[in-house]
Amino acid sequence: MNLKEFAKALNLSASTVSRALNDSHEISTKTKLRVLELAKEMNFEPNPFASNLRRQKNKTIAVVVPDITNHFFAKVIEGIESIAQEKGYHILIYFTLDSYLKEVATLRLLSNGRVGGIILSLSAETNNYDHIRELKKRNIPFVFFDRVCEEIEAAKVTTDNKTAAHQATKYLLERGCRRIAFLNFSEFTATSIKRKIGYIDALTQNNIEVDTALILNCSTNKKENIEALTHLLTTQKDVDAIFASSENLSIISYQVCESLGINIPQQIKLIGFSNMTLAAHLNPSFTCITQPAFEIGNEAATILFKSIEKPHIDYSDTLIQLNSSLVKRNSTN
C-alpha cells in the first residue's frame, strides 16, 4: 500500500497523512492518533519516511516531558543534554502539556523507530499504560524520570517524594500550623500519590486529624485550579497553611492569596515543590522542596545510553532515588 492508498482508507488527503506521520503542529492530536492507529493495524510505513527515520535513529534520543513552564523539567533537560553531548547524540524534545492523548500520539510516533531511545515523564492525566507497553514490545530503550509508572518494569530515576512531603508537612506543624491544605496535582501519577501519602503520614504521626475537605485534587486547567483554591480558602477560613505539590500550584497559591487579601505568612504559611530560580525573589520569598533536577537528567541519560550501547544487558530493574532538599524562606516564617 502506498501513501495515497493509505490516505484514501482514512478519507484524508495524502498531504494530511504525511504531516500527521511527521508530527506536524498543523495536524490535531485526534487526527494524528487516528492515522497512527490505522498505520499500526496495517503495519504501514512509507518507505522514504522509514529510511529517514533509520538514518536519524543512530544519533538521536527523545525527551518527553509534560510541562514547558516548569523549571524542574528545564533543568532535567539540561542534565540530559550534558550527557548526550558527550556521547555525540542530538535530543528531540516533546511536550505533552499534561495531556494523555498527546502523550499517546507522541510515543506511538516515536515507536516507529525515529529515535534510539526515550526519556520520559508521564502526564498528569495518564492512567493507562498500553502505549508504553508498546515501547517494550518493540524493544525501544526508555527510562522514566520523576513521574514514573510503577506497573511497568523499566529503569526509573526519581526522588523520595514521600519523605520530602513528610518533611515539609512536619515543618509546617513545627511552625504552629494545624489546618494545612494540600494541593494535589494529579490523582494518577506515583509522584503525586506518594507526596499525598507523606502529607497524610506527617499529620497522623503528630495526632492531627486528616480532613479530606482540605485535600484539593487539581486539574491541568489553571483557571479551574484558581477557582477551586479560591473556593477552598473562602469556605475553610481556618486554613493556616498551604502545601502545593507542584510548582504551578505554588504560583497559583500566591495569586489566590493576593486576590483574597490573605497575608503570607502571617495568615497562611506557604510551602511547595519548586525548582524555579525566582523562588528566593518572590514576596515573600518561597519556602520550597527543591529536587536535584540536573542530576536526575544526568542519571536518566546515563542509564539510557547504557541500554543503547549494551542492549544485551537488562536495565529494567534499575531504580535511582535521589534526595530533595527543603529550603526555608519567608513564606513560612
N, C-alpha and C positions, 0 to 999 in steps of 0.2 A: 504494500500500500504506500502510495506517495503522499506528500503533504496535501495536495489538492483533494485527493480522495478522503483523507482523514478529516479534513476541514468540512467536507460535504456531509460526512456522517454526524458531525456536530451541528450542522446547519450554521456554520460560521465561515467567514472568509479565510482564505489561506494566510493572509497577512495578519489577521487577528490571532490565529492559532500560532503563527510563528512568533509574534510578540509575547504571547502567553508563555510559550516554552522558554523564551529568553528572559522571563520575569520582568517585562516592561511595566513601568509605573502607569502607562496608559491603559492597562487592562485591569479590570476589577479582580479582587481576590476570588469572588464567586466564579467568574469565568475561568480564571487560572485553575481553580480546583476541578472544575468540570473537564477542562482539557486534560489535566494531569491524570484524573481518574480514568478516562477512556484510554489515554495513552498507556497507562499501566495495564488495563484489561486486555488491550490489543497488542501489548508489547511493541508499541510504536515508537520509533526514534528516528527522525530524519537523518540521513547519512551525513550531510555537511555539519549539522548541529552536533552529532555524536563524535565526529572526528575532531571537531573543535574542542569539545569537552575533554577528549582523551589527551590532546596536546596540552591543555591547561592543567590537567589533574596533577601532574608530577610535582609542580612547584606552587600549588595554591591550597590554602585551607580556608574554611569559612568559620566565622564567629557569629552566632545567632543570639541576640540579646533582646529583652523585652521593652527596654525604655531608652530613648535617646536623650532624655533630660536628666537622668540620674547620674551624678558624678561618680558613683561607685562603678558603674559599667564602663565609663570612660577610662578610669584608672585600670580596670581589668584589661581592657583592650590595649592599653599602653604596655602592660606586663606581657601580654601575648605577643605583641609586635616586637618587643625586645628579643624574645627567643626566636621568633620567625625570621628576623633579620640575620641572626647568627647562622640559621640553617639555610639561608638563601631562598626563603619562601615569601610569597605575597599572601595577604589576607583579604578576603571579601567579607564585608560587614553587612549583616542583615538585621533590621529592626522589625520585631513583630508587633510593636506598640501594644503589648499585653493582649493581643488577640489570638485566641486559639486557632481560628480559621487561617489567619495569616501565617501562624507557625506551621500548621499542617502543609499549606501551599509551599512554603519556603523549603521545608525538609523533603518534601516529595520532589521538588525541583532539584535539590542537591543530591538526592539519592540516585539520580540518573548518571552520576559519575563526573559532575562538574569539578569536584574538589577531591583532594587526597584524604581529607579528614575534617571533622567538625567539632567545634567547642560551643556548647550551648547552655543557656539558662532559660528555664521554662517561663511561659507567660502566666499571668495571674489567673487566667481562665482555664488553663489546661487541666483536665481531669480524665482524659482518655489518652492512652499512650500507644495506640496501634501504629501511628505514623513513625514513632521512634523505634518500635519493634521491627519495622520495615528496614531501618538502617542496619540493624543487627543481621537480618536475613541476607542483606546484600553485602555483608562483611565490610561495611564502611566504618573506619575507625572514628570514634567520637568520645568526648569527655564532657560530663556535666560539671557545671560550677554554680555555686550559690543556691539557686533554685533547682534542686535535683529531683529525680524520680527514684524513690527507694524501691519501687516494684520491679525495676529493670536492673539486671546485673551489668554494670558499666562503671568505668573509672569516675570518681567523684572528688571534687575539691570544694570544700566549704569551710564554714566556721562553726563553732559550738554555739548555735543560736539559742538553745535552751538556757545554757549557763549565762550568756550575755544578757538575755531578757530578765533572768532571775536577779542578776546583779543590779540591773537598772531599777527594777521594781523595789528591791531591798533598799537601794539608796534613797528612793523617794520616801519609803517608810521611815528611814532614819532621819529624813528631813521633816518628819511630822505629818506626812500625808496619809490619809486613811481612805479617801474616796478617789481612787485612781481609775480614770477612764483609759481603756485600751483600744487603740485604733488598729484594726486588723486589715492588712491589705489584700488578703486572699483567703478563701476557705479551703483551697485545694493544695497549695504548694507545701511541701515538707518544711520549708524555711518558715513560712508563716505559722504553721501548726506548732512547731517547736517553740517559736517565740511566745505564742499564746500559752503554751504549757509552762514555760518558765515564769511568765507573769502570774499565772494561777498558783503555781507551787510556792512562789515567794509570799503571796498573800496567805495561803493556807498555813505555811510554816510559821507565820507570825500572827496566827489566830485572827486574821481578818476575813470576814465572810465575803465570798465571791458573789458579786451582784452582776448577773448577766445583763442587766439594763445598762451597765457601764462598758460592755464589750460591743464595739461598733464594727460590724462587718462591712467594710467599704468596697467600692467597685472601682473600675478603671475610668469612671467618669468624674472629672474634677468638680463639676457643678453639683452633681449628686452628693459627693462627699462633703462639700461645703454646707449644703442644705442639711445633711444628716448630722454633722457635728454641731451646727447651729441649733438644731432641734434638741440634741442631747444636752447642750450646755444651758439652754433656756428652760428645760423641763427638769433637769437634775442640778439644781442650783447649789448643791453642797459638794459638787466635784471640786477637788482641790489640787488635782494633778492630771496631766495627760501624758500617756506613753504612746508615742506614734511608732508603729512598727516598720515604717518605710520613710525614705527621705521626702517624697512628695507629700505624704500625710503630715510630716513635721512642718513643712512650709504652710500647708493649709491651716494647721493649728495656730500659727502666728496670725494668719489673715483673719480667721474667725474670732479669735480673742480680741484683736484690734477693732473689728467691726462691732463687737458687742460691748466694747469699753471695758474689757476684763484686763486687769494689770498682771503682767508676768514679771516677776514671780510672786508678788505679794498676794494675789488672789488665787492664781493657778500656777503651779510649777510645771515645767515642760521638759520632757526628755524624749529622745528618739534615736533611731538608726540614721546615720548620715555620714557621707564622706566628702561633703561639699566644703570647698575651701573658704566659703563665706561664713561658715558656722561661727567663727570667732568674732565676726564683724556685724552680726545681727544685733538688734536691740530688743531685749537684752541678748548677750552672747549665748549661744546654744549649747547646752549640755547634751552630749551625744555619745552613742556607741559607734566607734569607727572600726570598720573591718579592714584588714590588710589587703586591699583590692589589688594593688600592683603585684604583690606576692602570689595572690590567688591566680592571676593571669599567668604569671611565670610558671607556677606548678602545673596548671592545666595544659599549657603549651608543651611543657617538658614531657608530660605523660603522653600527649597525643603524638609527638614526634617519635617517642619510643615505640608506640603502636604502629606507626607508619614504617619505621626503619626495621623493626623486628616483628613482622606480622605473625610469626610462628609462636610468639610468646603471648599468653593471655594476661592482659592487664585489667580485666573487668572487675576484679575484686579489690582494686586499689582504692583506698579511701584516705584522703589527706584532709585533716581538720586543723585549721589554724586558729589562733586566739585573736579575739577582738579586744579593744581597749575602751574603757569608759573615760571620757574627757569631761571633767567637771567645770562648768562655767556658770554664768549669772542667771540663766533661766531656771535654776533650781536653788538659788540662794534664799 
